Amino acid sequence: MQSENKDFDDLMIDYLSESISERDQQRLFEFLNSNVDLKARFDEMIKLHAVSFIPLFEVEKQANYKRLIQQIKEDVTMVGLSRSWANGFRQIAAIVILVISVSASLFYVYRDITSPSDASICYETIAPIGSQTKIILPDSTVVWLNSGSSLKYNQSFGKKNRVVTLSGEGYFVVSKDKKKQFTVHTEFLDVNDIGTIFNIKSYKNDQEITINLIEGAVNVYLPDNKDTGTLTMKPNDKFVYNKITKKIDCFQTDASRSAFWTTGKLCFVDATIEQISKDLERKYNVKIRISNNKIKNELFSGSLNLNMSLKEILLYIDVDKKFKISQLGDTINIK
């Protein structure tokens, strides 16, 4: 048994480091199909591997992983961990350390246990606070995720559908596919299109959802607002939805400015200091407290270079030199 476990661990090292031969890959399949305990260990290793800041955004790596899962999932069911898992923890830790690499994102893989008939696998990419992440989806669509954002899609993406779920801010360059529309689900609305470029900002704690259309055309659908129906946006349209009042506003703007954050800048047109502070909180991983309502509602237009320190940016925004800025830990106070 120990010899079998060692052989399995050696095969997993080769598989996770992408150096496994076709012959050894077949041996790995045989282990997984014949030994339920090893299948459970495989699932745990994959989870450890997935959450360890590993950049799995290349389409080839995603396809390889999904093919392996597809081959083994039909004949094997999930079971609890055996004692051999505890005994093999050191080997698994060694595997994770071997394949770990630093990235500005987290990549999770999990099984939808609420739908056993489907047994679909869902992928989630997260851009932690203070970072940005670029993703290439299986259909070659490119997505940039801003700080504190996440994007989810399931195993059928690109095959049966092209549906993703966004929380936070994402810049989408959608590859064209006339047979399958591309859909972005957010907390309150959906965006549908065939192939275009747009920016969506839909953070859970923000009062507004904004969509800036840079190229092409998209349809915006609000499930909870049947009176509005579906709205069609054209290039340089900016769509704003207020979650509290349910008010919708759509007007023309320079939509390309909304994507400046992908180049290390933030661009604002008549934005309040309070609105700007939320973006700065996500970028610099701090809390900004503004005690004066006049300052909160003061408007600012211009570009901010995110290579500057937070203090430099706040001094730059304070054109009239009326801010009193202090810091205690990770909290910035502005009076």
Rosetta blueprint (number, residue, H / E / L):
1 M L
2 Q H
3 S H
4 E H
5 N H
6 K H
7 D H
8 F H
9 D H
10 D H
11 L H
12 M H
13 I H
14 D H
15 Y H
16 L H
17 S L
18 E L
19 S L
20 I L
21 S L
22 E H
23 R H
24 D H
25 Q H
26 Q H
27 R H
28 L H
29 F H
30 E H
31 F H
32 L H
33 N H
34 S H
35 N L
36 V H
37 D H
38 L H
39 K H
40 A H
41 R H
42 F H
43 D H
44 E H
45 M H
46 I H
47 K H
48 L H
49 H H
50 A H
51 V L
52 S L
53 F L
54 I L
55 P L
56 L L
57 F L
58 E L
59 V H
60 E H
61 K H
62 Q H
63 A H
64 N H
65 Y H
66 K H
67 R H
68 L H
69 I H
70 Q H
71 Q H
72 I H
73 K H
74 E L
75 D L
76 V L
77 T L
78 M L
79 V L
80 G L
81 L L
82 S L
83 R H
84 S H
85 W H
86 A H
87 N H
88 G L
89 F H
90 R H
91 Q H
92 I H
93 A H
94 A H
95 I H
96 V H
97 I H
98 L H
99 V H
100 I L
101 S L
102 V L
103 S L
104 A L
105 S L
106 L E
107 F E
108 Y E
109 V E
110 Y E
111 R E
112 D L
113 I L
114 T L
115 S L
116 P L
117 S L
118 D L
119 A L
120 S L
121 I E
122 C E
123 Y E
124 E E
125 T E
126 I E
127 A E
128 P L
129 I L
130 G L
131 S L
132 Q L
133 T E
134 K E
135 I E
136 I E
137 L L
138 P L
139 D L
140 S L
141 T L
142 V E
143 V E
144 W E
145 L E
146 N L
147 S L
148 G L
149 S E
150 S E
151 L E
152 K E
153 Y E
154 N E
155 Q L
156 S L
157 F E
158 G L
159 K L
160 K L
161 N E
162 R E
163 V E
164 V E
165 T E
166 L E
167 S E
168 G E
169 E E
170 G E
171 Y E
172 F E
173 V E
174 V L
175 S L
176 K L
177 D L
178 K L
179 K L
180 K L
181 Q L
182 F E
183 T E
184 V E
185 H E
186 T L
187 E L
188 F L
189 L L
190 D E
191 V E
192 N E
193 D E
194 I L
195 G L
196 T L
197 I E
198 F E
199 N E
200 I E
201 K E
202 S E
203 Y L
204 K L
205 N L
206 D L
207 Q L
208 E E
209 I E
210 T E
211 I E
212 N E
213 L E
214 I E
215 E E
216 G L
217 A L
218 V E
219 N E
220 V E
221 Y E
222 L L
223 P L
224 D L
225 N L
226 K L
227 D L
228 T L
229 G L
230 T E
231 L E
232 T E
233 M E
234 K L
235 P L
236 N L
237 D E
238 K E
239 F E
240 V E
241 Y E
242 N E
243 K L
244 I L
245 T L
246 K L
247 K L
248 I E
249 D E
250 C E
251 F E
252 Q E
253 T L
254 D L
255 A H
256 S H
257 R H
258 S H
259 A H
260 F H
261 W H
262 T H
263 T H
264 G L
265 K E
266 L E
267 C E
268 F E
269 V E
270 D E
271 A E
272 T E
273 I H
274 E H
275 Q H
276 I H
277 S H
278 K H
279 D H
280 L H
281 E H
282 R H
283 K H
284 Y H
285 N L
286 V L
287 K E
288 I E
289 R E
290 I E
291 S L
292 N L
293 N H
294 K H
295 I H
296 K H
297 N L
298 E L
299 L E
300 F E
301 S E
302 G E
303 S E
304 L E
305 N E
306 L L
307 N L
308 M L
309 S L
310 L H
311 K H
312 E H
313 I H
314 L H
315 L H
316 Y H
317 I H
318 D L
319 V L
320 D L
321 K L
322 K L
323 F L
324 K L
325 I E
326 S E
327 Q E
328 L E
329 G L
330 D L
331 T E
332 I E
333 N E
334 I E
335 K L
